[in-house]
């Protein structure tokens, strides 16, 4: 092989191998740096993105190599095949230290000055100082300190991560972890970058004195520039947001989350957790459980908070075999605690909300790893896998609130309460009489009307409800009591209502009696005769809504009305009685005026009451309204 071709081959092969090594190791380094990042939440292996970057680097290296070899081939002059002269040995430069080649083109004065500078004693001459000054060979600065150094940092981060996740959630540890990591990076990275840059500069000067290029050194400097940009981007998008968020958690008590509160109810057998899941909630929960050992059910009313704190609450609920119950809402991280219940209850109007977690400065891959712990919790609680997948596919800025039926099918909820199983809850962390009054008026506009018409009756309803809330009575008990007080207050204003309102009230009574009779004649008798209060849950929701709206009209139209003469009223009642006798018979008619009704006669009494109001509303509007005023005015 001729000298030109030998030079062409050796240079091309060396360059090609070097660039391929640079590309492949760059891929590994990129993958490791991307996986062993500064996040304290995930550590994965080499990412596909890093491998792709390495392959692209290898392709670029091949193109550069081919171009360089063509230039060398054009510049090479073949030597004669046989000259009888020996080819002189080449002097190859070293990657560090001084070259064996003379300083071509440099004056003796400059050469002496450089020798004097190199002979000047250094204050520090250890490994760290020599790298900082760029005195180490480029291969050592770049591959050992740069590449292998990042691997060592990655291993340290992995160990630190393992130590952090082995402990319970504590924002102080998270903040300390982040600060130590970023301080370490802030000290290590500049030392790496400056040392590689200076070593590359020394390598370029050394090759220049020999009249040669230093492509490796140029690439090393390019890598330093890219590294600095990448570090700056990581600090801006990851480091600063994470440290800021952790600092707010530690020093400002997580101000974005509402304060939490705990309440013991129902003679110490139930406990309500309200507000945000933030650090300290679990510790306070444990202290309260020690003081109330009879607790068997945990009520949850929260918009969510920190998943780490929710996981601690979940473990306590699971380990102690508590029942969980949601009367109002349990969103985001709260659902993790809810999953710990031996039985999981929710009210018919309650909501459970699910979405993917989030934390400042975390990437999508880190968040995916973060959901793994929650997925395991939901799976252990028996949640349907398809349900869990959909829950975590919901972006963090949105909330998925499945229906009660969906939650039951997915085994998220095991029981649905009608309000009679647990103490009333879900009114927030700070419950006052004024707050209940405001919420009542917002949910039931009729109460706002009653407050204007009869403040005394309004206050009686609110006082009774607030007292029952403090005593831990069930929601159904309190609603039934409030309804009875409201009915009593409205009944006093019925004789003063408009004629059209009274006719509509007669139709409502017919529909209510008919509904109860079809369910249980005894309920119909109790309601029609006024012998006992009826739980409003015995009525269809549509009838309750009609009744509430009609009572509001009663209050709004109430005013003084002229009374009908007694003889006219008696004539109207006689007319209605005659029609009833034809319709149901005199025996059943007597039941309506008698006081001794046996259970066997409840159905007949109910049928007579329905027929009675049907006959009244068949009269003309004025006569029908007059009879309704007389009936309710005498009650």
Secondary structure, 3 states (H helix, E strand, C coil): CCHHHHHHHHHHHHHHHHHHHHHHHHHHHHHHHHHCCCCCCCCCCCCHHHHHHHHHHHHHHHHHHHHHHHHHHHHCCCCCCCCCCCCCCCCCCCCCCCCCCCCCCCCHHHHHHHHHHHHCCCCCCCHHHHHHHCCCCHHHHHHHHHHHHHHHHHHHHHHHHHHHHCCCCCHHHHHHHHHHHHHHHHHHHHHHHHHHHHHHHHHHHHHHHCCCCCHHHHHHHHHHHHHHHHHHHHHHHHHHHHHHHHHHHHHCCCCCCCCCEEEEECCCCEEEEECCECCCHHHHHHHHHHHCCCCCEEEEEECCECHHHHHHHHHHHHHHCCEEEECCEEECCHHHHHCCCCCEEEECCCEEEECCCCCCCCCHHHHHHHHHHHHHHHHHCCCCHHHHHHHHHCCCCCCECCCHHHHHHCCCCCEEECCCCCECCCCCCCCCHHHHHHHHHHHCHHHHHHHHHCHHHHHHHHHHHHHHHHHCCEHHHHHHHHHHHHHHHHHHHHCCCCHHHHHHHHHHHHHHHHHHHHHCHHHHHHHHHCCCCCCHHHCCHHHHHHHHHHHHHHHHHCCCCCCCCHHHHHHHHHHHHHHHHHHHCHHHHHHHHCCCCCHHHHHHHHHHHHHHHHHHHCCCHHHHHHHHHHHHHCC
